[in-house]
Amino acid sequence: MQFFVHFIKKDKPKPKQYPHAVLTQDNWDDFGYKTTFHVVLHLSDTHVEDLGSIKIIESDRTSG
């Protein structure tokens, strides 16, 4: 499965391979870090599942 990340200030990816997940960055600021992403799973062109929000951060990240 492929994962695509959509950052707020860029165009959304439009992949055509299935299944894939799109993570869209949330503008929520966690003490200087933007760690929240909304996840949508695309199983086919017509079957889409909203998986909700997750938080992701690199283990050695020191700022935003």
N, C-alpha and C positions, 0 to 999 in steps of 0.2 A: 504494500500500500504506500502511496506517496502522500507527503504532507506539504502543504503550501501555506506560506505566511503572508498575510495582508497587513502591511503597516499603514497606519492612519493616513499618512500624507502621500501614498502611492496608489496606483490603480490596482484593482482587485485582479488576482490571477484568474484565468478562465481555462483551467485544464479540462481535457476531454477524455482522459484515461480514468477508468473506474476500477475499483473503488479508490477514492481519495478523500482526504480531510483538509478543510481550509480553516486555518487559525487566524482570526482577525483581532488585531491588537486593540485593546480597550484603552481609552485615554486616562483611566484611573491611575493616580500617582500614589504609590506605596512608599512614602518617606523618600522620595527622589527616584524610585525605581518604577518603571512601567512593566509590570509582570503579568497582568491579567489579559488573557486571550479568550475569545468566544470560539467554540469549536462546532463546525458543521460537517457531518459525514455525508458524502455523496456516494451512494452505493450504485446508482445508475443515473441516467439523465433525468429520470422522473422520480427516483426514490432518494429522498434527502431526509436525514435525521439530525435534529438539533441536539447536540450533546451538552450544551451549557458552557459554563466558564471554567477555566483552569488557570493556575499561576505557574509560570515558568521563569526561572532565573539561572544564569550560569553560576556555578559554585564559586568561582574566583572573581565575580563582578564586584567592583568597589563603588560604582556610581551608576545612575540612571540608565 
